């Protein structure tokens, strides 16, 4: 499993081959706090790495959104307005 380190946070990249997909896609799962890389089976690792390199600006924007999000924990106060 590959990981991305950003602002002292390590976020895993989960490779998920799927027979139903035709293209490579990357999404951030806030629930698991992991990037999910969905791809057709038999996609060469070099092609997946190239895709991740191309997505680097998007990855950085998503990580900034996650770090800016308020954290929820017991006793946290949330404003509804």
Secondary structure, DSSP 8 states (H G I E B T S, - for coil): -EEEEETTEEEEEEEEE-TT-SS-EEEEETTTTEEEEEE-TT--HHHHHHHHHHTHHHHHHHHHHHHHS----TT------
